[in-house]
Structures are given as structure tokens and as C-alpha cells.
Amino acid sequence: MLVDLDTARRDIAAALAEADPDRVTAAQAATLLTLFAEIERLGAAGKVLFSKRAAESTIWRDEGHRSAASWMAKTTGTDLGDAMLAVETSEALGSLPETARALRRGELSGVQVKVIAGAAVSDPRTEAGLLEAAATRGLKGLKAQALQVGSVAGSAEEEKARYLAIHRGRYLRHWADPDRALRLDARLTPDAGAKLLSA
């Protein structure tokens, strides 16, 4: 694989070295643009697929970097945040098989796969819808769909946090009135309260 990819890289570099945009027709330029977009998507796919494994190497330490992300940022010409996001996206693909397959086929740009992985990792059931949005609605539509997924996941997380806060602060106090009537004061989670009331 390494030899084949290096050969392809050299062939593309040689073709670009001789390229003169003024010597092709506008239609040929449009075709070339489409080809380069496909090559770019495949390159982005390779970067994402191998980011996690590359981060596990010691090459970054050998070259004097403070972290794998720092080495990756320098190697790929991106900033530290993008490099860290690439590793996170690579890790997320383990739970998103359809996204990984679409990425390998060159159907997703680097930005698209990061948006999909960032949203679907919290709820893999949304993966198919996000992939469809990427294919039919463009990047803007995909981001809108991902935002919806994120807000639903955020709402679910907020609801869970609210439930856990009630659970931590739960109490049941009881005492007897002067006439010996039993009195109760309680703060319970809704499910525990329902059980108490049904009893």
C-alpha cells in the first residue's frame, strides 16, 4: 500500500508540475476540478482513517514534539485543534461502520466526516440520517441536521443530569401530628414517587 500510494502521489505531483490551466478548455477544467475534489476526499479519508494509529506511534517523540497532536498538526499543516479532532474522529469511526465505509469510498469530505462523527457518536442511530443529509443537502444541510441531533442529545443529557440531581438530593421525612396522624414530606425522582403513590 505504501509503495502504491507513494507512486500515485509522485504521479499527481508530476502532473501538477506540468499543469497549465490556460491550456485546457473550461469543460476540461471543470472535469479536472471534479477529479481533484475526489482525490482530496480520498486523501482526507486516509488521514482520518490512520490518525488514531499514527498517534499511537513514537515518531512524534523522536522528532521532539510534545504530543502526537502537535506532530500531526505540523505534518498535516493544520492547527492543534484540527489534529486532535482528526484523532477523535478516527476513534469514533469504530462505532460508525456506515460512515467508515462511505469515507473509504471517497463519498465524504474531511469536514463532512468530522461533522457526522461529532454528532452521531452520541447516538449512532442518527448515522444513516446524517449520511443521507451529507449526500443530498450539502454541507450546510448536514450541519443543520447535526445541530438538531446535538440538541436532542443535549436535551437528553440535560434531562439525565436533572434526574441525577434530584436523585442525589432525595429525602423522605416523616413525623406524627399531636393527634398521631402520620405526616410525610418527600423529594423523590418521578419514578420513585410513582412507586410510592401506587403503594
C-alpha positions as CSV (number, residue, x, y, z in Angstrom):
1,M,0.0,0.0,0.0
2,L,2.8,2.4,0.9
3,V,4.5,1.9,-2.5
4,D,1.3,2.3,-4.5
5,L,0.3,5.5,-2.6
6,D,3.8,7.0,-3.0
7,T,3.7,6.2,-6.7
8,A,0.3,7.9,-7.0
9,R,1.5,10.9,-5.1
10,R,4.5,11.3,-7.4
11,D,2.3,10.9,-10.5
12,I,-0.1,13.6,-9.3
13,A,2.8,15.9,-8.3
14,A,4.4,15.4,-11.8
15,A,1.1,16.1,-13.5
16,L,0.6,19.3,-11.5
17,A,4.2,20.5,-12.1
18,E,3.4,20.5,-15.9
19,A,-0.2,21.8,-15.5
20,D,-1.2,25.0,-17.2
21,P,-4.8,25.9,-16.5
22,D,-4.8,28.3,-19.5
23,R,-4.1,25.4,-21.9
24,V,-7.3,23.4,-21.2
25,T,-10.8,24.2,-22.1
26,A,-13.3,25.4,-19.5
27,A,-15.1,22.0,-19.7
28,Q,-11.8,20.1,-19.2
29,A,-11.0,22.4,-16.2
30,A,-14.4,21.5,-14.7
31,T,-13.6,17.8,-15.1
32,L,-10.2,18.2,-13.6
33,L,-11.7,20.1,-10.6
34,T,-14.1,17.2,-10.1
35,L,-11.2,14.7,-10.2
36,F,-9.1,16.7,-7.7
37,A,-12.1,17.0,-5.4
38,E,-12.4,13.2,-5.4
39,I,-8.6,12.9,-4.8
40,E,-8.9,15.4,-2.0
41,R,-11.8,13.4,-0.4
42,L,-9.7,10.2,-0.6
43,G,-6.7,11.9,0.9
44,A,-8.9,13.2,3.7
45,A,-10.3,9.7,4.3
46,G,-6.8,8.3,4.5
47,K,-5.8,11.0,7.0
48,V,-8.8,10.3,9.2
49,L,-8.5,6.5,9.0
50,F,-4.8,6.5,10.0
51,S,-4.8,9.3,12.6
52,K,-5.6,7.2,15.6
53,R,-3.0,4.6,14.7
54,A,-0.3,7.2,13.8
55,A,-1.0,8.9,17.2
56,E,0.0,5.6,18.9
57,S,3.5,5.7,17.4
58,T,6.5,7.3,19.0
59,I,7.6,9.2,15.9
60,W,6.3,12.5,17.5
61,R,8.6,12.0,20.5
62,D,11.5,11.0,18.2
63,E,11.0,14.3,16.3
64,G,10.9,16.4,19.5
65,H,7.2,17.2,19.7
66,R,5.3,17.5,23.0
67,S,2.4,15.4,21.8
68,A,1.2,13.2,18.9
69,A,-1.3,16.0,18.1
70,S,1.5,18.6,17.8
71,W,3.4,16.3,15.4
72,M,0.2,15.7,13.4
73,A,-0.6,19.4,13.2
74,K,2.9,20.1,11.8
75,T,2.8,17.1,9.4
76,T,-0.6,17.9,8.0
77,G,-0.3,21.7,8.0
78,T,-3.3,22.2,10.4
79,D,-3.7,23.6,13.8
80,L,-3.6,21.6,17.1
81,G,-7.4,21.6,17.4
82,D,-7.9,20.1,13.9
83,A,-5.2,17.4,14.6
84,M,-6.9,16.4,17.9
85,L,-10.3,16.4,16.1
86,A,-8.9,14.1,13.4
87,V,-7.8,11.6,16.1
88,E,-11.2,11.8,17.9
89,T,-13.0,11.3,14.5
90,S,-10.8,8.3,13.8
91,E,-11.7,6.8,17.1
92,A,-15.4,7.5,16.6
93,L,-15.4,5.6,13.3
94,G,-15.1,2.3,15.3
95,S,-18.8,2.7,16.3
96,L,-20.0,4.2,13.0
97,P,-19.4,1.5,10.3
98,E,-21.6,3.1,7.6
99,T,-19.7,6.4,7.9
100,A,-16.4,4.5,7.8
101,R,-17.5,2.7,4.6
102,A,-18.7,6.0,2.9
103,L,-15.4,7.6,3.9
104,R,-13.3,4.8,2.3
105,R,-15.3,5.1,-0.9
106,G,-14.4,8.8,-1.1
107,E,-18.0,9.9,-0.6
108,L,-17.3,12.3,2.3
109,S,-15.1,15.3,2.6
110,G,-12.9,15.7,5.7
111,V,-15.3,18.3,7.1
112,Q,-18.4,16.1,6.4
113,V,-16.9,13.1,8.3
114,K,-16.0,15.3,11.2
115,V,-19.5,16.7,11.4
116,I,-21.1,13.3,11.2
117,A,-18.8,11.6,13.7
118,G,-19.1,14.5,16.1
119,A,-22.9,14.3,16.1
120,A,-23.5,10.5,15.6
121,V,-21.0,9.3,18.3
122,S,-23.5,10.4,21.0
123,D,-26.3,8.5,19.2
124,P,-25.2,6.0,16.5
125,R,-28.9,5.6,15.4
126,T,-28.7,9.0,13.8
127,E,-25.8,7.9,11.5
128,A,-28.0,6.9,8.5
129,G,-29.9,10.2,8.5
130,L,-26.7,12.2,8.7
131,L,-25.1,10.3,5.8
132,E,-28.3,11.0,3.8
133,A,-28.1,14.7,4.6
134,A,-24.4,14.7,3.5
135,A,-25.4,13.1,0.2
136,T,-28.5,15.2,-0.5
137,R,-28.4,18.5,1.4
138,G,-24.8,19.7,1.1
139,L,-22.5,20.8,4.0
140,K,-24.9,23.4,5.2
141,G,-27.8,20.9,5.4
142,L,-25.6,18.4,7.1
143,K,-24.5,20.9,9.7
144,A,-28.1,21.8,10.4
145,Q,-29.1,18.1,10.8
146,A,-26.1,17.6,13.1
147,L,-27.1,20.6,15.2
148,Q,-30.6,19.0,15.6
149,V,-29.0,15.7,16.7
150,G,-26.8,17.6,19.1
151,S,-29.6,19.5,20.6
152,V,-31.7,16.3,21.1
153,A,-28.6,14.6,22.7
154,G,-28.0,17.7,24.7
155,S,-31.7,17.7,25.9
156,A,-31.4,14.0,26.8
157,E,-28.1,14.7,28.7
158,E,-29.7,17.7,30.5
159,E,-32.7,15.5,31.4
160,K,-30.4,12.8,32.8
161,A,-28.4,15.4,34.7
162,R,-31.6,16.8,36.1
163,Y,-32.8,13.3,37.2
164,L,-29.4,12.6,38.9
165,A,-29.5,15.9,40.7
166,I,-33.0,15.0,42.1
167,H,-31.8,11.5,43.0
168,R,-28.8,12.9,44.9
169,G,-31.0,15.4,46.8
170,R,-33.8,12.9,47.5
171,Y,-35.2,12.6,51.0
172,L,-38.2,11.3,52.9
173,R,-39.2,12.8,56.2
174,H,-42.0,11.7,58.4
175,W,-43.4,12.7,61.8
176,A,-46.6,12.3,63.8
177,D,-49.1,15.1,64.4
178,P,-50.3,15.7,68.0
179,D,-53.4,13.6,67.1
180,R,-50.9,10.8,66.0
181,A,-51.6,11.2,62.2
182,L,-48.6,10.3,60.1
183,R,-47.2,13.1,58.1
184,L,-44.8,12.9,55.2
185,D,-42.6,15.3,53.3
186,A,-40.6,13.9,50.4
187,R,-38.5,14.8,47.4
188,L,-38.2,11.9,45.1
189,T,-37.4,11.2,41.4
190,P,-40.6,10.8,39.3
191,D,-40.3,7.0,39.0
192,A,-39.7,6.6,42.8
193,G,-42.6,9.0,43.5
194,A,-44.9,6.9,41.2
195,K,-44.0,3.7,43.1
196,L,-44.7,5.4,46.4
197,L,-48.1,6.7,45.2
198,S,-49.1,3.3,43.8
199,A,-48.2,1.6,47.1
